[in-house]
């Protein structure tokens, strides 16, 4: 079976942007593949997760249609290892915290490849305004909705857009934010924590529902919000539910 035929069919089923951003980055591993298992390599975990979450079934169905025996294979997406990656990340982490924050953004989440529909066009419009006009119209902003609707995509799109404008961007999942806060409390190094989060232009926090019930963390976050808001810095968050429905969240 020619994998080129599979990719061609995928190209016909997906938008040009989707294909170029994700599918075109897949490399087929012929040696590891067999009739009931097809293996692909991609450059990083962001691409891998996006393909797994959005295209696995489509890919498997196309392979099944192309197989003469009609077998629907398992699709494995693996990360292509690059020599020197670990060393490079350690250098960035120790010498340039700003670069580490930027690296956590998913480079494939942009406004250009966000699929806009009636259910999300308002959120998309607000996200673009927030990216284009820092803290001038909407601040802070919370995008909420069920998983898989594009909240994280929009948050990263904002970050990637303003990063190109040389803004100091911090993107952090709330769980990581909480872990870092807890670690700094234990070590007695909260000044460094505050200095980091209160000097950015854009603070982007994903999945803030994890902060429900964490009173000390909420107090620190409120103080950070006040400092950023007063300095006309932008705050954007996502949640899987409206703030009023997050248990243990202070008014």
C-alpha positions, 0 to 999 in steps of 0.5 A, spaced: 500 500 500 502 506 498 502 511 504 502 517 499 495 515 497 493 515 504 496 522 505 492 524 498 486 522 501 487 526 507 489 532 504 482 532 500 478 531 507 482 536 510 483 544 510 489 546 506 491 549 513 490 543 517 494 539 512 500 543 512 500 544 520 499 537 522 499 532 517 504 534 512 509 533 518 508 526 519 513 521 517 511 514 516 515 508 519 515 502 514 519 498 518 515 498 524 508 498 521 504 492 519 497 491 517 494 492 523 499 497 526 501 503 522 506 508 525 508 515 524 513 520 527 512 527 528 516 533 530 513 534 537 508 533 542 504 538 540 503 535 533 502 528 536 496 530 541 493 534 536 493 529 531 491 524 536 485 528 538 482 530 531 485 525 526 486 518 528 479 515 526 480 519 519 487 516 518 484 509 521 478 509 516 482 511 510 487 505 511 481 500 512 478 503 505 485 502 502 487 495 505 485 489 501 483 485 507 479 491 510 483 491 516 482 497 520 489 498 523 491 501 530 495 508 529 501 510 533 503 517 533 510 517 536 515 523 537 521 524 533 527 524 538 532 530 536 539 530 539 541 535 543 534 537 545 535 536 553 541 540 553 538 545 549 532 546 554 536 546 560 540 552 558 534 556 556 531 554 563 537 556 567 539 562 563 533 565 560 526 564 564 522 568 558 524 563 553 522 557 557 515 561 558 515 562 550 517 554 549 511 552 553 506 555 547 504 550 542 506 553 535 501 550 531 495 554 535 494 560 531 488 564 529 489 562 522 488 555 523 482 556 528 476 553 525 471 558 526 463 557 527 457 560 530 458 557 537 465 560 537 465 566 533 464 571 539 470 568 543 474 568 537 473 575 536 474 577 543 481 573 543 483 577 537 481 584 540 485 582 546 491 580 542 491 586 538 489 591 543 493 589 550 488 591 556 484 596 552 477 593 551 477 586 555 481 585 561 481 580 564 478 575 560 475 568 561 473 563 556 469 557 558 466 551 555 467 544 555 473 540 553 475 540 546 472 546 543 478 550 542 479 554 549 486 552 549 487 553 542 485 561 543 489 562 549 495 559 545 493 563 539 493 570 543 500 568 546 503 566 539 500 573 536 503 577 541 510 574 542 511 576 535 510 583 537 516 582 542 511 582 548 513 578 554 508 572 555 507 567 560 503 561 558 501 556 564 496 551 566 493 552 572 496 546 575 503 548 574 502 555 576 499 551 583 505 547 583 510 552 582 507 556 588 507 550 592 514 549 591 516 557 592 512 557 599 516 551 601 523 554 599 521 561 601 522 564 595 516 567 593 519 574 591 522 570 585 515 568 584 512 574 584 517 578 580 516 573 574 508 573 574 508 581 575 512 583 570 509 580 564 505 583 558 500 577 558 499 572 563 495 566 560 492 561 565 489 555 562 484 551 566 483 555 572 478 550 575 484 547 578 484 553 583 478 551 586 479 550 594 486 553 594 485 559 598 492 561 599 493 560 591 487 564 590 489 570 594 496 570 591 493 570 584 488 576 586 494 580 588 498 578 581 491 580 578 491 587 581 498 588 580 498 586 572 491 590 571 494 596 575 500 596 570 495 595 564 497 588 562 493 583 559 490 577 563 486 571 559 484 565 562 480 558 560 475 554 564 471 548 563 465 551 567 463 558 568 467 561 574 460 562 579 460 554 578 467 553 580 467 550 587 471 553 592 472 559 588 472 566 592 468 571 590 
